Amino acid sequence: MDDVEGTDVYGDYSEFYDVYVGDFLDDLPFYMEFASSVRTPVLEIGAGSGRLTLPMARSGVRVVAVDISPSMLSLLNARLEDEPPEVRGRVSVVEADACELDLGEEFDLVIVPYYTFNYFLTEYDQKRALERIRTHMSDSAYALLDVFIPWGRLEYCPPEPILRNDAVDPRNGNRIRSWNSFILDKEKQQDYQKKRFEITAPSGSVTNKEFTIQRRYTLPDQLERLFADNGFAIEGVYGGYRREAPKVDCEQMMYVLQKL
């Protein structure tokens, strides 16, 4: 994923991330099923603030946590400071663009969780990322990719903002409400989300922040060709984190890949 030199592509989002999705762990058991038997550390592409990194490390799994965003990784590092030494010792934090990743080692398991693959905004970037992932896989390794396809919005994209979140940040007591507005570019397969956050401090003062994030969606037949063209065999595909059979309108698709 291309970054603009000197900028943090997630800088606007990182301060809200843990309140927004930080407690989401529905996917953790799926990854742990694979991680519990690997000989190497788990390579996590898109580790963010440690939503999965820390639970895996607490369970005894070693993790190489990669992310492009320094602000997200600063959250992860701060959370690691509160962990006991044995947990901290299982985590290596790497700031890097997945499209250029070169760690010089191979892993038995690579995970690309929750929307991360959607942030590779062009087919060229998807191919670069897959090439780097494949290079870091041992011969018997699995790569687990969580891919989001916005079927609902492709059928009907809501014209008005939708309330997405209303929660209190336990770190400071701020009430955070957020709304999403959506624009789909079907020709380029780009999903634009304008996010508006209303932050109400305990004192009653209110501030607002707005920014737009961009993601790419890729349809199942396109993904199958993309994986095959870049040296992967699909060992399994599921319509959810509990190995559900995929349906034609599954929005969360889990792919289990191995090297051809």
DOLUM-887075 format. One record per residue (C-alpha): residue in one letter; x, y, z. Coordinates in steps of 0.02 Angstrom, whole numbers, plus 50000, padded with zeros to 5 digits. Layout:
! DOLUM-887075
AXYZ...
***
This chain:
! DOLUM-887075
M500005000050000D500765016549948D501085029550081V501435047950055E503165051650119G503145059850289T501305056250323D500385043350427V498965036250323Y498025031250481G498475046450584D496685052950587Y495935036150629S497125029450761E496485039550908F494755032050884Y495225014550833D495155005751002V493465013251042Y492845009550866V493364991350845G494684987950977D493604975551074F493114965450920L493804947850943D492584936950846D493994932050728L495284927550862P494794909150882F494994906450694Y496784912750699M497194903850861E496674887250785F498134889050664A499334898550777S499314885750917S500294873050815V501584883450720R503454882050751T503864900050706P503164916750761V501554922150676L501784936050549E500334948050572I500114960450428G499074975250487A499314973150674G498684990550714S498534993950900G498684975650946R496884969950941L497464952250898T499304953850938L499084954951126P497824940751149M498934929451045A500494934151143R499594931751309S499144914151255G500974910051221V501074913651034R502564923450969V502044937250849V502944948650726A501724963150718V501874973450558D500964989550518I501285004550406S500575017050531P501735024150666S500255031050764M499415014050770L501035005650822S501295018650958L499655012651032L500254994751023N501914999051104A501025008551244R499914993551276L501414981951277E502194992251416D500744986951528E501024968551492P502144956951595P503914953951527E503504936651458V502114943851350R503174958551290G504544946251246R503424936951125V503054952351018S504174960650889V503474976850819V503934981750641E503434997750553A503404993650368D502384994350209A501784976550175C502114979349989E503974981650028L504174970050176D505854961050187L506154952850355G507384939850292E506484925150373E505054913150340F503504909950443D502314895250461L500814906850475V500434923850401I498824932650447V498074947650358P496574951650468Y495014962550464Y495004974350314T496904975050296F496894967550122N495574980250069Y496814994250101F497874988749953L497005000749836T497544994149666E497794977049589Y499634981749574D499754984449762Q498794968449795K500054958849689R501524967249775A500824962749946L500474944749896E502234942949827R502964949149991I501804937750091R502304922649986T504154926550006H503954926050195M503034909250198S503874892650234D503464878250117S502114871650234A501444888650286Y499674895150283A499154913050244L497474918250315L496634933050229D495064941550291V494274950550142F492754961950152I491544963550006P490184976950029W488784967449944G487454976950041R488084993949985L488334987849807E486484984049804Y485964999749897C487155013149956P486305023550091P486245041950045E486235048350224P487545046450362I487325031250474L487685031350660R489095018950682N489665020850861D489135028451026A490315024051167V491335031051309D493215030551294P493815022851458R495495031251442N494815048951463G492935047951489N492535056051321R490905051051240I491255047151058R489885046350929S490285042950747W489355042850582N489845034950416S489385041350243F489755030350092I490225032849911L490585018149795D491555019649634K491015003349551E492125005749400K493715006949504Q493024995749643Q493385008949774D492405011049935Y492525028450011Q491945031150190K491785048550261K491895047350449R491275060850565F491685059750750E490865069950887I491905070051046T491055076051205A492245078451350P491695075651532S491685094551549G490345095551414S491435103351279V491165096251105T492375094450961N492105086950789K493305078350671E493015072450494F494065062450373T493855050050231I494585032650217Q494725023050054R494665004350028R494634992849878Y493404978449862T493794963249756L492484950549703P492694931849737D493064926849557Q494344940849546L495144935249709E495284917349646R496204923149490L497284935149591F497834921549711A498184908849573D499144921449467N500244925549617G500714907849665F499384902949791A498214888249807I496584890849900E496524877350034G494914883850110V493664898050093Y492354902350222G490934914550240G491384919050419Y492524915750566R491664899450614R492054891150448E490314894350379A490034889050199P490184904450088K488604911550013V488464922649860D488204938049969C489474934650107E490294950950156Q491664943650266M492674930650171M494064920550252Y495354913150133V496604899750184L498054899950061Q499624889550033K501034891549910L500874882449745
***
